[in-house]
Amino acid sequence: MQQTKVHKIKKGLDIRIVGEAKKVLDPFHSKHYGIAPSDFKWITPQMLIKEQDTVSIGTPLFSSKDDERIKIVSPVSGSVSCVIRGEKRKIEHIVLESDGRNKSVDISINGVTSEEEIKSLLLQYGLWAFIKQRPFGGIAKPDDKPKAIFISCFDTAPLAPDTNFIILKK
């Protein structure tokens, strides 16, 4: 029997690949979009819409059962094509059919000055779900006061796109 060779890697591995991906921005528009509640850690979804409902960009699709103020909103305008459920009626996916118009809900931020007003706007328009709480990366609790706030301005993942290219093309 042959012994398996073990390689321990520290501080990553540099894979020497010749060349790089072409820097071409190809806008892609799909007819169907999907939302998976499992992408949002520690949220048990409570549906706010039904199949065949009409939605706009920013229309709440579901909220957290633990805190109804935390909402996940539609990224596209159109209609709810289907809600795919798994075992025990767990919501696996929400499929949205785009109408191509990109109609969004009206957002008014005039006169916002206080911390509570900003927090309520983030909760109301579905942006709170993208504020992560360390160390486990779950959605931050709206009532907690953070000791520190970390803002990451770019993705450092190994296969992340070039941030300079993305910013220049927008």
C-alpha positions as CSV (number, residue, x, y, z in Angstrom):
1,M,0.0,0.0,0.0
2,Q,1.4,3.4,-1.0
3,Q,1.5,6.3,1.5
4,T,-0.4,9.4,0.5
5,K,1.8,12.6,0.3
6,V,0.4,15.5,2.3
7,H,1.1,19.1,1.2
8,K,0.4,21.8,3.8
9,I,-0.2,25.2,2.2
10,K,0.3,28.4,4.2
11,K,-0.9,31.9,3.0
12,G,-2.6,30.6,-0.2
13,L,-1.3,29.1,-3.4
14,D,-0.2,30.9,-6.5
15,I,-1.4,29.1,-9.5
16,R,0.7,30.2,-12.5
17,I,-1.8,30.6,-15.3
18,V,-0.6,32.4,-18.4
19,G,-2.8,35.3,-19.5
20,E,-5.9,36.8,-18.0
21,A,-9.6,37.0,-18.8
22,K,-10.7,39.6,-21.4
23,K,-12.0,42.7,-19.9
24,V,-15.3,43.0,-21.8
25,L,-18.5,44.0,-20.2
26,D,-21.4,42.1,-21.8
27,P,-24.7,43.2,-20.3
28,F,-26.9,40.1,-19.7
29,H,-30.6,40.3,-19.2
30,S,-32.5,37.3,-18.2
31,K,-36.2,36.6,-18.4
32,H,-36.2,34.8,-15.1
33,Y,-34.5,35.7,-11.8
34,G,-34.3,33.7,-8.6
35,I,-34.0,34.5,-4.9
36,A,-32.9,31.8,-2.5
37,P,-33.8,32.5,1.2
38,S,-31.0,30.2,2.2
39,D,-28.5,32.8,1.0
40,F,-29.5,35.0,3.9
41,K,-28.0,33.4,7.0
42,W,-30.2,32.8,10.0
43,I,-33.4,34.1,8.4
44,T,-36.5,32.0,8.5
45,P,-38.6,33.6,5.6
46,Q,-42.2,34.7,6.0
47,M,-43.7,35.2,2.6
48,L,-45.2,38.6,1.8
49,I,-46.2,37.8,-1.8
50,K,-48.0,35.0,-3.7
51,E,-47.5,33.5,-7.1
52,Q,-48.6,35.7,-10.0
53,D,-48.3,38.9,-7.9
54,T,-46.9,41.9,-9.7
55,V,-43.6,43.3,-8.2
56,S,-41.4,46.3,-8.8
57,I,-37.8,46.7,-8.0
58,G,-37.8,47.1,-4.2
59,T,-41.1,45.3,-3.5
60,P,-40.7,43.2,-0.3
61,L,-40.8,39.4,-1.2
62,F,-40.3,38.0,2.3
63,S,-39.4,39.1,5.8
64,S,-37.7,37.4,8.7
65,K,-40.0,35.6,11.1
66,D,-37.9,36.7,14.0
67,D,-37.8,40.4,13.1
68,E,-40.5,41.5,10.6
69,R,-38.6,44.7,10.0
70,I,-35.9,42.9,8.0
71,K,-37.1,42.4,4.5
72,I,-35.7,41.0,1.3
73,V,-36.9,42.9,-1.8
74,S,-37.3,42.1,-5.5
75,P,-34.2,42.9,-7.7
76,V,-36.4,43.1,-10.8
77,S,-39.8,44.3,-11.9
78,G,-42.3,41.8,-13.3
79,S,-44.3,39.0,-11.7
80,V,-43.7,36.1,-9.3
81,S,-43.5,33.1,-11.6
82,C,-43.4,30.4,-8.9
83,V,-42.4,29.7,-5.3
84,I,-40.5,26.5,-5.0
85,R,-40.9,24.7,-1.7
86,G,-39.0,21.8,-0.2
87,E,-39.6,19.5,2.7
88,K,-42.0,20.7,5.4
89,R,-43.0,23.5,3.0
90,K,-39.6,25.2,3.4
91,I,-39.1,28.0,0.8
92,E,-36.3,26.9,-1.5
93,H,-36.5,29.5,-4.3
94,I,-38.6,32.4,-5.4
95,V,-38.6,32.7,-9.2
96,L,-39.4,36.1,-10.7
97,E,-40.3,36.8,-14.4
98,S,-39.0,40.1,-15.6
99,D,-41.1,42.4,-17.7
100,G,-38.0,44.3,-18.9
101,R,-39.3,47.7,-17.7
102,N,-37.2,47.9,-14.5
103,K,-40.0,49.9,-12.7
104,S,-39.0,50.6,-9.1
105,V,-40.8,51.7,-5.9
106,D,-40.5,55.4,-5.0
107,I,-37.9,56.1,-2.4
108,S,-37.9,59.4,-0.5
109,I,-34.8,60.3,1.5
110,N,-35.3,64.1,1.9
111,G,-34.7,65.5,5.3
112,V,-33.1,62.4,6.8
113,T,-30.7,63.4,9.6
114,S,-31.0,61.1,12.5
115,E,-29.6,57.6,13.1
116,E,-33.1,56.2,13.6
117,E,-34.4,57.7,10.4
118,I,-31.4,56.1,8.4
119,K,-32.0,52.8,10.1
120,S,-35.7,52.8,9.3
121,L,-35.0,53.6,5.7
122,L,-32.5,50.7,5.4
123,L,-35.1,48.4,7.0
124,Q,-38.0,49.7,4.9
125,Y,-36.2,49.4,1.5
126,G,-34.6,46.0,2.1
127,L,-31.0,47.2,2.4
128,W,-30.5,46.1,6.0
129,A,-30.2,42.5,4.9
130,F,-26.7,43.3,3.4
131,I,-25.3,44.6,6.7
132,K,-23.4,41.7,8.2
133,Q,-22.6,41.1,11.9
134,R,-19.3,39.6,12.8
135,P,-17.9,37.0,13.6
136,F,-20.4,34.7,11.8
137,G,-21.6,36.8,8.9
138,G,-25.3,36.8,9.7
139,I,-27.6,39.8,9.2
140,A,-27.0,42.4,11.9
141,K,-29.7,42.9,14.5
142,P,-31.4,46.4,14.1
143,D,-31.6,47.0,17.8
144,D,-27.9,46.3,18.6
145,K,-25.4,49.1,18.9
146,P,-22.2,48.0,17.1
147,K,-18.8,48.5,18.9
148,A,-17.2,49.1,15.5
149,I,-18.3,49.3,11.9
150,F,-16.1,47.8,9.1
151,I,-16.7,48.9,5.5
152,S,-15.3,46.7,2.7
153,C,-15.1,48.6,-0.5
154,F,-13.9,45.8,-2.8
155,D,-14.0,42.0,-3.0
156,T,-10.7,40.2,-2.1
157,A,-11.9,36.8,-3.1
158,P,-9.5,34.8,-5.4
159,L,-11.7,35.0,-8.5
160,A,-13.2,38.4,-7.8
161,P,-13.5,40.7,-10.8
162,D,-11.2,43.6,-11.3
163,T,-12.8,46.5,-9.3
164,N,-11.1,49.2,-11.4
165,F,-12.6,47.8,-14.6
166,I,-16.1,47.6,-13.1
167,I,-16.0,51.2,-11.8
168,L,-14.7,52.6,-15.1
169,K,-17.4,50.8,-17.1
170,K,-20.4,52.0,-15.1
